[in-house]
Amino acid sequence: MTIGSKVKQTLANLKGVQGTLRIYSVQSQKEEAKAAYKEALTTTASVIKDLENRLKTLEFEEPQYKGK
């Protein structure tokens, strides 16, 4: 598995986690839990953005990692 593949797989996993956190945030009845889920969503979104930027850089610098 190439570096590019691993980054893409990690991104897919994080997006799945993000979806789960959204569901939990909506379903939660406790405000404290909602706040925790929203904070986790913010953190996850930041990590996803960073990884997407890293993937773009990786694909630019190493064309063999470019996705199909």
Secondary structure, DSSP 8 states (H G I E B T S, - for coil): --HHHHHHHHHHHHHHHHHHHHHHHHH---HHHHHHHHHHHHHHHHHHHHHHHHHHHHHHH-GGG---
